[in-house]
């Protein structure tokens, strides 16, 4: 049986969409007529994805992927066949896109394809790392263990991502609010107040004159400045599509103080945890390194990992290959070397990945904790300058009147 997406009109004339399983599109139309619905369109889910690239072409969110993986691991561990597990997940899901995806994968499995091969129909939803791990589990005959490990990995990644996002929400909001308040003061409040002193004909202090110049600039040219910033941002994003420019930018990011430590920590932890789960699942080390290198976010670091992978494929040690990149922390290098010497590389990779992720979260928490008082100090300093620029003419006027 295959999965088909349909559009139909119910007995009240309202359009309905959904997914049904049947041997053919004709059988789906008959099922719809049996319900009293008038079928408008029936198409296989796979063809729908290839034709539009919209309904099923998008990937799964990290939370959806973690949930689907955990459900699949739990059902298979309970002894339920893969095709029944996929059907149960499809029936359980309230999202039509996930339901369509699961039924399409189930149809491929029923045709005799492996689960990993069926997942490859949706590469945007199930990345190479995911499919390689599933394939290794199918080959070794330990699908339940591998899927549970993969579920732990995806859930840990989702939890770490949520922590970073939650930590970044407050500083971002604080920054935008601070900028908005300063712009409001400079464009609406300051000009009206200083206009009173200008009309009185008194000489303004240098600080007030400077603030008046800044205020006039924002009033007259603020829209142009905003337009230039938006254009620069769009131009930079377009330039990043060029591989050579993106490579240069990503290389520079690895050497900027503070930022480089976060980027290195994020990518090295992701590399270690990915290699760990792949090698533990039975994927050869060289293949695991190649897959893990592709999941990194920094293009220049990807290039260095490719060189390290080539070195290991030629007989070199993983410790020396990663040390030669120059971007992996010494603690990780020493732990990997110890794991290679003792034959416990998988455990050492997992341990060092956990250490790196904890260290990274600590750095992010410290950075956020430092940013908040720093932003308050900057905001307070700007407001103090504005208040002084307004108060100085008032004080001078009171002295003249006295």
C-alpha positions in Angstrom: 0.0 0.0 0.0 1.1 3.5 -0.8 0.3 6.9 0.8 -1.8 9.4 -1.1 -2.6 13.0 -0.3 -6.0 14.2 -1.2 -8.2 17.3 -1.5 -12.0 16.8 -1.4 -15.3 18.5 -0.7 -17.3 17.2 2.2 -21.1 17.0 2.3 -21.3 20.7 3.4 -19.1 21.8 0.5 -16.0 22.5 2.7 -12.6 21.5 1.3 -10.8 18.8 3.2 -7.1 17.8 3.0 -5.4 14.7 4.3 -3.5 11.5 3.7 -4.9 8.0 3.1 -3.3 4.6 2.4 -4.5 2.5 -0.5 -3.2 0.4 -3.4 -4.0 3.0 -6.0 -5.3 6.6 -6.4 -8.5 5.0 -7.7 -9.0 3.2 -4.4 -8.5 6.5 -2.5 -11.1 8.2 -4.6 -13.5 5.3 -3.8 -12.8 5.7 0.0 -13.6 9.4 -0.3 -16.9 8.7 -2.2 -17.8 6.1 0.5 -17.6 9.0 3.0 -19.8 11.1 0.8 -17.0 13.4 -0.2 -16.2 14.6 -3.7 -12.5 14.0 -4.6 -10.8 17.0 -6.2 -7.1 15.8 -6.3 -5.4 12.6 -5.3 -1.6 12.3 -5.7 1.2 10.1 -4.2 3.0 11.8 -1.4 6.4 11.3 -3.1 5.2 12.8 -6.3 3.7 15.7 -4.4 7.1 16.4 -2.8 9.0 16.3 -6.0 6.5 18.5 -7.9 6.0 21.3 -5.4 8.8 21.0 -3.0 6.6 22.7 -0.4 4.3 20.2 1.4 7.0 17.6 2.2 10.1 19.3 1.0 10.7 21.2 4.3 12.6 19.6 7.0 11.4 18.6 10.4 12.0 21.0 13.3 14.5 19.8 16.0 11.6 19.1 18.4 9.6 17.1 15.9 12.6 15.0 14.9 13.4 14.3 18.5 9.8 13.3 19.2 9.5 11.0 16.1 12.8 9.4 16.9 11.8 8.7 20.5 8.4 7.3 19.5 10.0 5.0 16.8 12.7 3.8 19.3 10.1 3.0 21.9 7.8 1.1 19.6 10.6 -0.9 18.0 12.0 -1.7 21.4 8.6 -3.1 22.3 8.8 -5.6 19.5 6.5 -3.9 17.0 7.5 -4.2 13.4 8.9 -1.1 11.7 6.0 -0.7 9.3 3.5 -0.9 12.2 5.5 1.5 14.2 5.5 4.0 11.4 1.8 3.6 11.0 1.3 4.2 14.7 3.4 7.4 14.6 1.4 8.7 11.6 -1.9 8.1 13.4 -0.6 9.7 16.6 0.7 12.8 14.9 -1.6 15.8 14.6 0.5 17.5 12.0 -0.5 16.6 8.4 3.1 17.0 7.1 4.5 14.5 9.6 1.7 12.1 9.0 2.2 12.2 5.2 5.9 11.7 5.7 5.5 8.7 8.0 3.0 7.0 5.7 5.3 7.6 2.6 8.2 6.1 4.5 6.0 3.1 5.5 5.0 2.6 1.9 8.7 2.4 0.9 9.4 -0.1 3.7 6.4 -2.3 2.6 8.0 -2.3 -0.9 11.0 -4.0 0.5 13.3 -1.0 1.1 15.3 -0.6 4.3 14.3 2.0 6.8 17.4 4.0 6.1 16.8 3.9 2.4 13.1 4.9 2.9 14.2 7.9 5.1 16.5 9.0 2.2 13.3 10.0 0.4 13.2 13.0 2.7 16.8 14.2 3.1 15.8 17.6 4.3 13.9 16.0 7.2 16.4 13.2 8.0 20.0 14.4 7.6 22.9 12.2 6.5 24.0 11.6 10.1 20.5 10.3 11.0 20.3 8.0 8.0 23.8 6.7 8.5 23.1 5.8 12.1 19.9 4.0 11.2 21.6 2.1 8.5 24.4 1.0 10.9 21.7 -0.2 13.3 19.9 -2.2 10.6 23.2 -3.7 9.6 24.2 -4.7 13.1 20.7 -5.9 14.1 20.4 -3.5 17.0 17.8 -1.1 15.8 16.3 -0.5 19.2 19.6 0.4 20.8 20.7 2.6 18.0 17.4 4.4 17.8 17.4 5.0 21.5 20.9 6.4 21.3 19.8 8.6 18.4 16.8 9.8 20.3 19.0 10.7 23.2 21.3 12.6 20.9 18.5 14.5 19.1 16.8 15.4 22.4 20.1 16.6 23.9 20.7 18.7 20.8 17.2 20.2 21.1 17.6 20.9 24.8 20.9 22.6 24.3 19.4 24.7 21.4 16.5 25.8 23.6 18.8 26.8 26.4 20.9 29.0 24.0 17.7 30.5 22.5 16.2 31.3 26.0 19.5 32.7 27.1 19.7 35.0 24.1 16.1 36.3 24.2 16.5 38.7 27.1 19.7 40.4 25.8 18.2 40.8 22.3 15.0 42.3 23.7 17.0 44.6 26.0 19.2 45.8 23.1 16.3 46.6 20.9 14.4 48.4 23.6 17.5 50.4 24.6 18.1 51.5 21.0 14.4 52.4 20.5 14.4 54.5 23.6 17.6 56.4 22.6 16.2 57.0 19.1 12.9 58.2 20.6 14.7 60.7 22.9 16.9 62.0 20.2 14.2 62.5 17.5 11.2 63.6 19.6 12.1 64.8 23.1 15.5 66.5 22.7 14.7 68.7 19.7 11.6 70.2 21.3 13.4 70.9 24.6 16.5 72.4 23.1 14.4 74.5 20.7 13.3 76.6 23.7 16.9 77.5 24.5 17.7 78.2 20.9 14.8 80.7 20.7 16.0 82.4 23.9 19.2 83.3 22.1 21.6 82.1 24.8 24.8 80.3 24.0 24.5 76.6 24.3 27.2 74.4 26.0 29.4 72.2 23.8 27.7 69.0 25.0 24.3 70.4 24.1 25.5 71.6 20.7 26.9 68.1 20.0 23.7 66.4 21.1 21.7 68.8 18.9 23.9 67.8 15.9 23.3 64.1 16.6 19.6 64.7 17.1 19.3 66.7 13.8 21.2 63.9 12.0 18.7 61.3 13.2 15.7 63.5 12.3 17.0 64.4 8.8 18.9 61.3 7.8 17.7 58.5 10.1 15.6 56.9 7.4 18.6 56.9 5.1 20.8 55.3 7.8 18.2 52.6 8.4 17.9 52.0 4.7 21.7 51.7 4.3 21.8 49.2 7.3 19.1 47.0 5.7 20.8 47.2 2.3 24.2 46.3 3.9 22.6 43.3 5.7 20.9 42.0 2.6 24.1 42.5 0.6 26.2 40.7 3.2 23.7 37.7 3.2 23.9 37.6 -0.6 27.7 37.7 -0.5 27.7 34.8 1.9 26.3 32.6 -0.8 29.6 32.8 -2.6 31.8 29.9 -1.2 35.0 31.9 -1.3 33.6 34.9 0.6 31.8 32.6 3.1 35.1 30.7 3.7 37.0 33.9 4.4 34.3 35.2 6.8 34.1 31.9 8.7 37.9 31.8 9.0 37.9 35.3 10.5 35.2 34.3 13.0 37.5 31.7 14.4 40.0 34.4 15.4 37.7 37.1 16.9 38.1 37.4 20.7 35.2 35.9 22.7 33.2 34.9 19.6 35.9 32.5 18.4 35.8 30.6 21.7 32.0 30.1 21.4 32.2 29.1 17.7 35.1 26.7 18.3 33.4 25.2 21.4 30.1 24.7 19.6 31.6 23.1 16.5 34.1 20.9 18.3 31.5 19.6 20.7 29.1 18.9 17.8 31.9 17.0 16.0 32.9 14.9 19.0 29.3 13.9 19.9 28.5 13.1 16.2 31.5 10.9 15.8 30.8 9.2 19.1 27.2 8.2 18.2 28.2 7.1 14.7 31.2 5.0 15.8 29.2 3.5 18.7 26.5 2.5 16.2 29.0 0.7 14.1 30.0 3.3 11.4 33.7 3.2 10.5 35.8 6.0 12.0 36.7 7.6 8.6 33.1 7.6 7.4 32.0 9.0 10.8 34.5 11.8 10.6 33.3 12.6 7.1 29.6 12.8 8.1 30.4 14.7 11.3 32.4 17.3 9.4 29.4 18.1 7.3 27.2 18.9 10.2 29.5 21.7 11.4 28.3 25.3 11.0 31.7 26.8 10.2 32.9 26.3 6.6 36.6 26.8 7.3 36.5 24.3 10.1 34.8 21.9 7.7 37.8 22.2 5.3 40.2 21.4 8.1 38.1 18.4 9.2 38.2 17.1 5.6 42.0 17.3 5.8 42.0 15.5 9.1 39.7 12.8 7.6 42.1 12.3 4.7 45.0 12.0 7.2 43.1 9.3 9.2 42.2 7.4 6.1 45.9 7.3 5.2 46.7 5.6 8.5 47.2 8.6 10.8 45.8 8.8 14.3 42.7 10.8 15.1 44.6 12.7 17.9 47.3 13.9 15.6 44.8 14.7 12.8 42.6 16.9 15.0 45.6 18.5 16.7 47.0 19.6 13.3 43.8 21.5 12.6 44.7 24.0 15.4 41.2 24.5 16.5 40.4 21.7 18.9 41.0 22.3 22.6 44.0 20.6 24.3 41.7 18.8 26.8 39.8 17.2 24.0 42.9 16.2 22.1 44.4 14.5 25.2 41.2 12.6 26.0 41.0 11.4 22.4 44.6 10.3 22.5 43.9 8.4 25.7 40.9 6.8 24.2 42.9 5.6 21.2 45.6 4.2 23.4 43.2 2.3 25.6 40.8 1.2 22.9 37.9 3.2 24.4 37.7 5.9 21.8 33.8 5.9 21.7 33.5 6.5 25.4 36.2 9.2 25.4 34.5 11.0 22.5 31.2 10.9 24.3 32.8 12.1 27.5 34.8 14.9 25.9 31.6 16.0 23.9 29.7 16.3 27.2 32.5 18.2 28.8 32.7 20.6 25.8 28.9 21.2 25.8 28.8 21.9 29.5 31.8 24.3 29.1 30.0 26.0 26.2 26.8 26.5 28.2 28.8 27.9 31.0 30.5 30.4 28.7 27.2 31.4 27.2 25.6 31.9 30.7 28.6 34.0 31.8 28.5 36.1 28.6 24.7 36.7 29.1 25.3 37.5 32.7 28.0 40.0 31.8 26.0 41.5 28.9 23.0 42.5 31.1 24.8 44.9 33.5 27.0 46.1 30.7 24.0 47.1 28.6 22.4 48.8 31.6 25.6 50.8 32.1 25.8 51.8 28.5 22.1 52.7 28.5 22.5 54.7 31.7 25.5 56.5 30.3 23.6 57.6 27.2 20.6 58.8 29.2 23.0 60.6 31.6 24.6 62.5 28.6 21.1 63.4 27.3 20.0 64.7 30.7 23.2 66.7 31.2 22.9 68.2 27.7 19.4 69.4 28.7 20.2 70.4 32.2 23.3 72.5 31.5 21.4 75.2 29.6 18.8 75.4 32.3 21.5 75.8 34.9 23.2 78.5 32.9 19.9 80.3 32.4 19.2 80.2 36.2 22.7 81.6 36.9 22.1 84.5 34.4 18.7 85.3 36.0 20.3 85.2 39.4 
